[in-house]
Amino acid sequence: MKKIQKLLLTLILTITSISYGQEDCKNFRNGTFKLVDKTTGTVFLIKRKGNIQTEEIEGEKEGYSFHVNWISDCKYTLYPTKETLAKNKDFAGYLYVEITEVREKSIIIKSTMKEYPEMEIFSELTKLD
């Protein structure tokens, strides 16, 4: 009987912690974010509203936009708009993004592309608003 109680308690705690994490991810669906590339120091300003995400590189006039498709509360894909592809064909393909950690004002994301399975990039997005 004690084994069943322990199993049920563990199951309830696991479900609760997963649900809590999912709720936290929802706080980062929309807003303005800053991402600093750790390798180059490049600063990206990212604005996400609904199913569109725009990105600008600090100091550059050119911006890019992407379609956002939420798979779950903590996972989404980005796909370039026609305008972005017209500017830069290197953006072709889906970027799969998973929120791996939620902090008070930022998230840690893991980005991958099916076309480049060896590529796995971890970044921090800080919410500005």
Disulfide bonds with the S-S distance in Angstrom:
Cys25-Cys74 1.90
